[in-house]
Amino acid sequence: MSIENAKAFYNRMIEEKSFRTSLEAAPNSEERHRLIQDAGYDFTEEEWQRAIIEIQSSNADEEINEEELEAIAGGRFNVIYGSPWKPWPWPF
């Protein structure tokens, strides 16, 4: 478990629509957790929150890119994973 692992998960969620879609389609948090772990990601809630804060701090002066815009468009990603402009909730 690590902050770096949580950051890698964040980046994959932003960059890979098919991965994001598979998690969004999970019927419940237990299945979403299993899918995340099966994909090789293992981090605690505290590591997740710290990773999001670090990512946001490093991106504070950058504009949103096309992948990020697509990831948050429509609200579905926000409902499950939160907003990239504030600490995201625990994804499980």
C-alpha positions as CSV (number, residue, x, y, z in Angstrom):
1,M,0.0,0.0,0.0
2,S,1.3,3.5,-0.8
3,I,0.5,7.0,-1.8
4,E,2.2,6.3,-5.1
5,N,-0.2,3.4,-5.7
6,A,-3.1,5.7,-5.1
7,K,-1.7,8.3,-7.5
8,A,-1.3,5.6,-10.2
9,F,-5.0,4.6,-9.7
10,Y,-6.0,8.3,-10.0
11,N,-4.0,8.7,-13.2
12,R,-5.5,5.6,-14.7
13,M,-9.0,6.7,-13.8
14,I,-8.3,10.0,-15.6
15,E,-6.6,8.5,-18.6
16,E,-8.3,5.2,-19.3
17,K,-12.0,5.4,-20.1
18,S,-12.6,1.7,-20.3
19,F,-11.1,1.2,-16.8
20,R,-13.2,4.0,-15.4
21,T,-16.3,2.6,-17.1
22,S,-15.8,-0.8,-15.6
23,L,-15.6,0.6,-12.1
24,E,-18.6,2.8,-12.7
25,A,-20.6,-0.2,-13.8
26,A,-19.8,-2.1,-10.6
27,P,-23.1,-2.8,-8.7
28,N,-21.7,-2.0,-5.3
29,S,-18.7,-0.8,-3.3
30,E,-17.5,-4.4,-2.6
31,E,-17.4,-5.2,-6.3
32,R,-15.7,-1.9,-7.1
33,H,-13.1,-2.7,-4.3
34,R,-12.5,-6.1,-5.8
35,L,-12.0,-4.7,-9.3
36,I,-9.6,-2.1,-8.0
37,Q,-7.5,-4.7,-6.2
38,D,-7.6,-7.1,-9.1
39,A,-6.1,-4.3,-11.2
40,G,-3.2,-4.2,-8.8
41,Y,-4.1,-1.1,-6.7
42,D,-3.9,-1.4,-3.0
43,F,-4.0,1.7,-0.8
44,T,-5.6,2.9,2.4
45,E,-8.2,5.7,2.7
46,E,-5.6,7.9,4.3
47,E,-3.1,7.2,1.5
48,W,-5.9,8.0,-1.0
49,Q,-6.7,11.4,0.6
50,R,-3.0,12.3,0.8
51,A,-2.5,11.3,-2.8
52,I,-5.4,13.5,-4.0
53,I,-4.1,16.5,-2.0
54,E,-0.6,16.1,-3.4
55,I,-2.0,15.8,-7.0
56,Q,-4.2,18.8,-6.6
57,S,-1.3,20.8,-5.1
58,S,1.0,20.0,-8.0
59,N,-1.7,20.8,-10.5
60,A,-3.1,24.0,-8.9
61,D,-1.9,26.3,-11.6
62,E,-2.6,24.0,-14.6
63,E,-5.7,24.0,-16.7
64,I,-7.9,20.9,-17.0
65,N,-7.0,18.7,-19.9
66,E,-9.3,16.9,-22.3
67,E,-9.0,13.5,-20.5
68,E,-9.8,15.1,-17.1
69,L,-12.8,17.0,-18.7
70,E,-14.1,13.8,-20.2
71,A,-13.6,11.9,-16.9
72,I,-15.8,14.3,-15.0
73,A,-18.3,15.2,-17.7
74,G,-21.8,14.2,-17.0
75,G,-21.4,13.9,-13.2
76,R,-21.1,10.1,-13.0
77,F,-17.4,10.2,-12.2
78,N,-18.0,12.9,-9.6
79,V,-20.7,10.9,-7.9
80,I,-18.5,7.9,-7.4
81,Y,-15.1,9.4,-7.1
82,G,-15.6,13.0,-6.2
83,S,-14.4,16.2,-7.9
84,P,-10.7,16.6,-8.9
85,W,-10.8,20.1,-7.4
86,K,-11.2,19.0,-3.8
87,P,-10.2,15.8,-1.9
88,W,-12.1,12.9,-3.4
89,P,-14.0,10.6,-1.2
90,W,-12.8,7.1,-0.6
91,P,-13.5,5.2,-3.9
92,F,-14.9,2.1,-2.2
